[in-house]
Amino acid sequence: QVQLVESGGGLVQPGGSLRLSCALSGVTFNNYYINWFRQAPGKEPEWVSNINPNRGVRAYADSVKGRFTISGDHVKNTVFLQMSSLKPGDTAVYYCDVPSLGLRGQGTQVTVSS
């Protein structure tokens, strides 16, 4: 069964860090573009970052560039989103997807608040 599951969200203070995970099963992530999106309450989904290891692609939205880092572990078949210097404006449900496979996870909540 092909699926992906996000984890790693939580409550963090401004300036803090979190690492999100997107674990894939049934498909090897190296062969696909994997996106991270986020959606805050009342707002449209916002693309955050993507990776395609086979193509050497990593890209970031301007709003997170320099603060977030996307990476992949081919042994764990998992894509990570390391988030640092978090701001209240980063509060959202974060989810990953593989558009070429029509896969999207259930999302993980990130709340940045003091």
HELIX and SHEET records of a PDB file:
HELIX    1   1 PHE A   29  ASN A   31  5                                   3    
HELIX    2   2 PRO A   53  ARG A   55  5                                   3    
HELIX    3   3 PRO A   88  ASP A   90  5                                   3    
HELIX    4   4 PRO A   99  LEU A  101  5                                   3    
SHEET    1   A 4 GLN A   3  SER A   7  0                                        
SHEET    2   A 4 LEU A  18  SER A  25 -1                                        
SHEET    3   A 4 THR A  78  MET A  83 -1                                        
SHEET    4   A 4 PHE A  68  ASP A  73 -1                                        
SHEET    1   B 6 GLY A  10  VAL A  12  0                                        
SHEET    2   B 6 THR A 108  VAL A 112  1                                        
SHEET    3   B 6 ALA A  92  VAL A  98 -1                                        
SHEET    4   B 6 ILE A  34  GLN A  39 -1                                        
SHEET    5   B 6 GLU A  46  ASN A  52 -1                                        
SHEET    6   B 6 VAL A  57  TYR A  60 -1                                        
SHEET    1   C 4 GLY A  10  VAL A  12  0                                        
SHEET    2   C 4 THR A 108  VAL A 112  1                                        
SHEET    3   C 4 ALA A  92  VAL A  98 -1                                        
SHEET    4   C 4 LEU A 103  ARG A 104 -1                                        
END                                                                             
